[in-house]
Amino acid sequence: MNNATLAQLTRHTRVAVQKAADFIRGEAGKVQPGQVEEKFLNGLVSYVDRGAEEILVEALGRLLPDAAFLTEEETVAQTDAPLQWIIDPLDGTTNFLFNLPHYAVSVGLRSGNALLVGVVQHVPLNQQYYAWAGGGAFCDEQRIRVSQRASMSGCLVATGFPYNAFDREEDYFRALKVFMNTSRGVRRFGAAALDLAYVASGQYDVFFEYGLSPWDIAGGALLVQEAGGRVGDFDSGRDYLFDGELVAANGLVFEDAQGVLKQHFTKN
């Protein structure tokens, strides 16, 4: 796809994401305890997640009829194809259910190993981050770029605590201790898609987490790349989308951050 085609595709994707975000916003504070399920340890879901996903699948399916879907709630057949939509209809479900105003809709489109389109919408703030391959990254029509801080001592680091994958928690806490002692500070807000959007916009300098799924990453990773940053796994590999671990940072501190993680995380 050329730049003009991807730009137009991104515009249509943004409309679908906005529709899902409007639905989620309208349901905030209305979900009752009996309407919440625990899919797995600390993995909550409600009709809001599924309803938002259905909105996205319907709209994106019309946009690219031959594209496949990989979605968190599996409201549609999970298949592979040359083009695949990767959808997290509500990243930060626990925040949403506890009325913490930090959750997002995240959509990515991939072709093989390449991400073509990424859209992440901060639902409570109604801020939309988006990018397409070769087209740059934006927030509400304004171009965004990663920070230019070159020393870890001046960097703000974001992370996600392990919540159901505890097999690497000792590795995680060793790495976390290094970042706590060498950076400006560490934050954990509970929505990986927004963490990546904030790296792309220069609010965070570094983000790392393990135990991630492709739908946590696909929308936001392209934002970082198109904003001038770098993404990868903890050990210099390139298949971060399906490896379950991710480090994202501006290019000046990426290797330092990845080096900490490579040193302290043993390979699975």
QUIFEN-V14516 format. One record per residue. N is the residue number from 1. RES is the residue in one small letter. SS is DSSP state (~ for helix, > for strand, _ for the rest). PSI is psi in radians with two decimals (none if undefined). BURIAL is 1 if it has 9 or more other C-alpha atoms within 8 Angstrom, else 0. Layout:
n=N res=RES ss=SS psi=PSI burial=BURIAL
n=N res=RES ss=SS psi=PSI burial=BURIAL
This chain:
n=1 res=m ss=_ psi=2.41 burial=0
n=2 res=n ss=_ psi=3.06 burial=0
n=3 res=n ss=~ psi=-0.73 burial=1
n=4 res=a ss=~ psi=-0.70 burial=0
n=5 res=t ss=~ psi=-0.76 burial=0
n=6 res=l ss=~ psi=-0.65 burial=1
n=7 res=a ss=~ psi=-0.75 burial=1
n=8 res=q ss=~ psi=-0.72 burial=0
n=9 res=l ss=~ psi=-0.69 burial=1
n=10 res=t ss=~ psi=-0.72 burial=1
n=11 res=r ss=~ psi=-0.77 burial=0
n=12 res=h ss=~ psi=-0.65 burial=1
n=13 res=t ss=~ psi=-0.70 burial=1
n=14 res=r ss=~ psi=-0.66 burial=1
n=15 res=v ss=~ psi=-0.76 burial=0
n=16 res=a ss=~ psi=-0.74 burial=1
n=17 res=v ss=~ psi=-0.71 burial=1
n=18 res=q ss=~ psi=-0.70 burial=1
n=19 res=k ss=~ psi=-0.74 burial=1
n=20 res=a ss=~ psi=-0.72 burial=1
n=21 res=a ss=~ psi=-0.70 burial=1
n=22 res=d ss=~ psi=-0.70 burial=1
n=23 res=f ss=~ psi=-0.83 burial=1
n=24 res=i ss=~ psi=-0.79 burial=1
n=25 res=r ss=~ psi=-0.65 burial=1
n=26 res=g ss=~ psi=-0.37 burial=0
n=27 res=e ss=~ psi=-0.07 burial=1
n=28 res=a ss=_ psi=2.26 burial=1
n=29 res=g ss=_ psi=0.00 burial=0
n=30 res=k ss=_ psi=-0.25 burial=0
n=31 res=v ss=_ psi=2.24 burial=1
n=32 res=q ss=_ psi=2.70 burial=0
n=33 res=p ss=~ psi=-0.65 burial=0
n=34 res=g ss=~ psi=-0.14 burial=0
n=35 res=q ss=~ psi=0.16 burial=0
n=36 res=v ss=> psi=2.33 burial=1
n=37 res=e ss=> psi=2.69 burial=0
n=38 res=e ss=> psi=1.85 burial=1
n=39 res=k ss=> psi=-0.66 burial=0
n=40 res=f ss=> psi=-3.13 burial=0
n=41 res=l ss=_ psi=2.06 burial=0
n=42 res=n ss=_ psi=0.27 burial=0
n=43 res=g ss=> psi=1.68 burial=0
n=44 res=l ss=> psi=2.64 burial=1
n=45 res=v ss=> psi=2.61 burial=1
n=46 res=s ss=> psi=-3.13 burial=1
n=47 res=y ss=~ psi=-0.37 burial=0
n=48 res=v ss=~ psi=-0.79 burial=1
n=49 res=d ss=~ psi=-0.85 burial=1
n=50 res=r ss=~ psi=-0.67 burial=1
n=51 res=g ss=~ psi=-0.74 burial=0
n=52 res=a ss=~ psi=-0.69 burial=1
n=53 res=e ss=~ psi=-0.71 burial=1
n=54 res=e ss=~ psi=-0.67 burial=1
n=55 res=i ss=~ psi=-0.80 burial=1
n=56 res=l ss=~ psi=-0.79 burial=1
n=57 res=v ss=~ psi=-0.74 burial=1
n=58 res=e ss=~ psi=-0.81 burial=0
n=59 res=a ss=~ psi=-0.77 burial=1
n=60 res=l ss=~ psi=-0.52 burial=1
n=61 res=g ss=~ psi=-0.62 burial=1
n=62 res=r ss=~ psi=-0.55 burial=0
n=63 res=l ss=~ psi=-0.77 burial=0
n=64 res=l ss=_ psi=1.50 burial=0
n=65 res=p ss=_ psi=-0.45 burial=0
n=66 res=d ss=_ psi=-0.07 burial=0
n=67 res=a ss=_ psi=2.60 burial=1
n=68 res=a ss=> psi=3.05 burial=1
n=69 res=f ss=> psi=2.45 burial=1
n=70 res=l ss=> psi=1.92 burial=1
n=71 res=t ss=> psi=2.63 burial=1
n=72 res=e ss=_ psi=-0.73 burial=0
n=73 res=e ss=_ psi=-0.05 burial=0
n=74 res=e ss=_ psi=0.76 burial=0
n=75 res=t ss=_ psi=-0.06 burial=0
n=76 res=v ss=_ psi=2.78 burial=0
n=77 res=a ss=_ psi=2.34 burial=0
n=78 res=q ss=_ psi=1.85 burial=1
n=79 res=t ss=_ psi=2.98 burial=0
n=80 res=d ss=_ psi=2.68 burial=1
n=81 res=a ss=_ psi=2.99 burial=0
n=82 res=p ss=_ psi=-0.56 burial=0
n=83 res=l ss=_ psi=2.37 burial=1
n=84 res=q ss=> psi=2.22 burial=1
n=85 res=w ss=> psi=2.32 burial=1
n=86 res=i ss=> psi=2.06 burial=1
n=87 res=i ss=> psi=2.26 burial=1
n=88 res=d ss=> psi=1.83 burial=1
n=89 res=p ss=> psi=-0.42 burial=1
n=90 res=l ss=> psi=1.56 burial=1
n=91 res=d ss=> psi=2.09 burial=1
n=92 res=g ss=_ psi=0.65 burial=1
n=93 res=t ss=~ psi=-0.72 burial=1
n=94 res=t ss=~ psi=-0.75 burial=0
n=95 res=n ss=~ psi=-0.82 burial=1
n=96 res=f ss=~ psi=-0.82 burial=1
n=97 res=l ss=~ psi=-0.43 burial=1
n=98 res=f ss=_ psi=0.21 burial=0
n=99 res=n ss=_ psi=0.60 burial=0
n=100 res=l ss=_ psi=2.10 burial=0
n=101 res=p ss=_ psi=1.06 burial=0
n=102 res=h ss=_ psi=1.54 burial=1
n=103 res=y ss=_ psi=2.85 burial=1
n=104 res=a ss=> psi=2.84 burial=1
n=105 res=v ss=> psi=2.37 burial=1
n=106 res=s ss=> psi=2.25 burial=1
n=107 res=v ss=> psi=2.30 burial=1
n=108 res=g ss=> psi=2.62 burial=1
n=109 res=l ss=> psi=2.19 burial=1
n=110 res=r ss=> psi=2.66 burial=1
n=111 res=s ss=> psi=1.82 burial=1
n=112 res=g ss=_ psi=-2.17 burial=0
n=113 res=n ss=_ psi=0.01 burial=0
n=114 res=a ss=> psi=2.37 burial=0
n=115 res=l ss=> psi=2.31 burial=1
n=116 res=l ss=> psi=-0.67 burial=1
n=117 res=v ss=> psi=2.45 burial=1
n=118 res=g ss=> psi=2.28 burial=1
n=119 res=v ss=> psi=2.25 burial=1
n=120 res=v ss=> psi=2.17 burial=1
n=121 res=q ss=> psi=2.12 burial=1
n=122 res=h ss=> psi=1.86 burial=1
n=123 res=v ss=_ psi=-0.91 burial=1
n=124 res=p ss=_ psi=-0.63 burial=0
n=125 res=l ss=_ psi=-0.16 burial=0
n=126 res=n ss=_ psi=0.71 burial=0
n=127 res=q ss=> psi=2.32 burial=1
n=128 res=q ss=> psi=2.11 burial=1
n=129 res=y ss=> psi=2.44 burial=1
n=130 res=y ss=> psi=2.72 burial=1
n=131 res=a ss=> psi=2.71 burial=1
n=132 res=w ss=> psi=2.71 burial=1
n=133 res=a ss=_ psi=2.10 burial=1
n=134 res=g ss=_ psi=0.01 burial=0
n=135 res=g ss=_ psi=-0.06 burial=1
n=136 res=g ss=> psi=3.08 burial=1
n=137 res=a ss=> psi=2.57 burial=1
n=138 res=f ss=> psi=2.76 burial=1
n=139 res=c ss=> psi=2.01 burial=1
n=140 res=d ss=_ psi=0.91 burial=0
n=141 res=e ss=_ psi=-0.08 burial=0
n=142 res=q ss=> psi=2.30 burial=0
n=143 res=r ss=> psi=2.40 burial=0
n=144 res=i ss=_ psi=2.68 burial=1
n=145 res=r ss=_ psi=2.70 burial=1
n=146 res=v ss=_ psi=2.87 burial=1
n=147 res=s ss=_ psi=2.95 burial=1
n=148 res=q ss=_ psi=0.34 burial=0
n=149 res=r ss=_ psi=2.26 burial=1
n=150 res=a ss=_ psi=-0.10 burial=0
n=151 res=s ss=_ psi=2.33 burial=0
n=152 res=m ss=~ psi=-0.49 burial=1
n=153 res=s ss=~ psi=-0.36 burial=0
n=154 res=g ss=~ psi=0.08 burial=1
n=155 res=c ss=_ psi=2.57 burial=1
n=156 res=l ss=> psi=2.20 burial=1
n=157 res=v ss=> psi=2.39 burial=1
n=158 res=a ss=> psi=2.64 burial=1
n=159 res=t ss=> psi=3.03 burial=1
n=160 res=g ss=_ psi=2.25 burial=1
n=161 res=f ss=_ psi=2.52 burial=0
n=162 res=p ss=_ psi=2.30 burial=1
n=163 res=y ss=_ psi=-0.25 burial=0
n=164 res=n ss=_ psi=-0.09 burial=0
n=165 res=a ss=_ psi=1.55 burial=0
n=166 res=f ss=_ psi=0.06 burial=0
n=167 res=d ss=_ psi=-0.32 burial=0
n=168 res=r ss=_ psi=0.35 burial=0
n=169 res=e ss=~ psi=-0.58 burial=1
n=170 res=e ss=~ psi=-0.72 burial=0
n=171 res=d ss=~ psi=-0.78 burial=1
n=172 res=y ss=~ psi=-0.83 burial=1
n=173 res=f ss=~ psi=-0.49 burial=0
n=174 res=r ss=~ psi=-0.78 burial=1
n=175 res=a ss=~ psi=-0.73 burial=1
n=176 res=l ss=~ psi=-0.69 burial=0
n=177 res=k ss=~ psi=-0.70 burial=0
n=178 res=v ss=~ psi=-0.83 burial=1
n=179 res=f ss=~ psi=-0.64 burial=1
n=180 res=m ss=~ psi=-0.59 burial=1
n=181 res=n ss=~ psi=-0.20 burial=0
n=182 res=t ss=~ psi=-0.17 burial=0
n=183 res=s ss=_ psi=3.10 burial=1
n=184 res=r ss=_ psi=-0.50 burial=1
n=185 res=g ss=> psi=2.93 burial=1
n=186 res=v ss=> psi=2.40 burial=1
n=187 res=r ss=> psi=2.60 burial=0
n=188 res=r ss=_ psi=1.85 burial=0
n=189 res=f ss=_ psi=-0.25 burial=0
n=190 res=g ss=_ psi=0.44 burial=1
n=191 res=a ss=_ psi=1.75 burial=1
n=192 res=a ss=~ psi=-0.64 burial=1
n=193 res=a ss=~ psi=-0.70 burial=1
n=194 res=l ss=~ psi=-0.59 burial=1
n=195 res=d ss=~ psi=-0.76 burial=1
n=196 res=l ss=~ psi=-0.68 burial=1
n=197 res=a ss=~ psi=-0.63 burial=1
n=198 res=y ss=~ psi=-0.51 burial=1
n=199 res=v ss=~ psi=-0.77 burial=1
n=200 res=a ss=~ psi=-0.58 burial=1
n=201 res=s ss=_ psi=0.05 burial=1
n=202 res=g ss=_ psi=0.13 burial=1
n=203 res=q ss=_ psi=-0.69 burial=1
n=204 res=y ss=_ psi=2.66 burial=1
n=205 res=d ss=_ psi=-0.54 burial=1
n=206 res=v ss=> psi=2.48 burial=1
n=207 res=f ss=> psi=2.39 burial=1
n=208 res=f ss=> psi=2.58 burial=1
n=209 res=e ss=> psi=2.66 burial=1
n=210 res=y ss=> psi=2.95 burial=1
n=211 res=g ss=_ psi=0.37 burial=0
n=212 res=l ss=_ psi=2.73 burial=1
n=213 res=s ss=_ psi=2.81 burial=1
n=214 res=p ss=~ psi=-0.65 burial=1
n=215 res=w ss=~ psi=-0.35 burial=1
n=216 res=d ss=~ psi=-0.43 burial=1
n=217 res=i ss=~ psi=-0.66 burial=1
n=218 res=a ss=~ psi=-0.76 burial=1
n=219 res=g ss=~ psi=-0.80 burial=1
n=220 res=g ss=~ psi=-0.52 burial=1
n=221 res=a ss=~ psi=-0.71 burial=1
n=222 res=l ss=~ psi=-0.60 burial=1
n=223 res=l ss=~ psi=-0.83 burial=1
n=224 res=v ss=~ psi=-0.82 burial=1
n=225 res=q ss=~ psi=-0.77 burial=1
n=226 res=e ss=~ psi=-0.28 burial=1
n=227 res=a ss=_ psi=0.08 burial=1
n=228 res=g ss=_ psi=0.13 burial=1
n=229 res=g ss=> psi=-3.04 burial=1
n=230 res=r ss=> psi=2.60 burial=1
n=231 res=v ss=> psi=2.64 burial=1
n=232 res=g ss=> psi=3.14 burial=1
n=233 res=d ss=_ psi=-2.94 burial=1
n=234 res=f ss=_ psi=-0.15 burial=1
n=235 res=d ss=_ psi=0.69 burial=0
n=236 res=s ss=_ psi=0.13 burial=0
n=237 res=g ss=_ psi=2.97 burial=0
n=238 res=r ss=_ psi=-0.15 burial=0
n=239 res=d ss=_ psi=0.89 burial=1
n=240 res=y ss=~ psi=-0.48 burial=1
n=241 res=l ss=~ psi=-0.61 burial=1
n=242 res=f ss=~ psi=-0.01 burial=0
n=243 res=d ss=~ psi=-0.38 burial=0
n=244 res=g ss=_ psi=0.08 burial=1
n=245 res=e ss=> psi=2.52 burial=1
n=246 res=l ss=> psi=2.41 burial=1
n=247 res=v ss=> psi=2.33 burial=1
n=248 res=a ss=> psi=2.43 burial=1
n=249 res=a ss=> psi=2.92 burial=1
n=250 res=n ss=> psi=2.76 burial=1
n=251 res=g ss=_ psi=-0.33 burial=1
n=252 res=l ss=_ psi=-0.48 burial=1
n=253 res=v ss=_ psi=0.03 burial=1
n=254 res=f ss=~ psi=-0.86 burial=1
n=255 res=e ss=~ psi=-0.61 burial=0
n=256 res=d ss=~ psi=-0.79 burial=0
n=257 res=a ss=~ psi=-0.78 burial=1
n=258 res=q ss=~ psi=-0.62 burial=1
n=259 res=g ss=~ psi=-0.68 burial=1
n=260 res=v ss=~ psi=-0.78 burial=1
n=261 res=l ss=~ psi=-0.70 burial=1
n=262 res=k ss=~ psi=-0.63 burial=1
n=263 res=q ss=~ psi=-0.65 burial=0
n=264 res=h ss=~ psi=-0.27 burial=1
n=265 res=f ss=_ psi=2.17 burial=1
n=266 res=t ss=_ psi=2.62 burial=0
n=267 res=k ss=_ psi=2.46 burial=0
n=268 res=n ss=_ psi=none burial=0
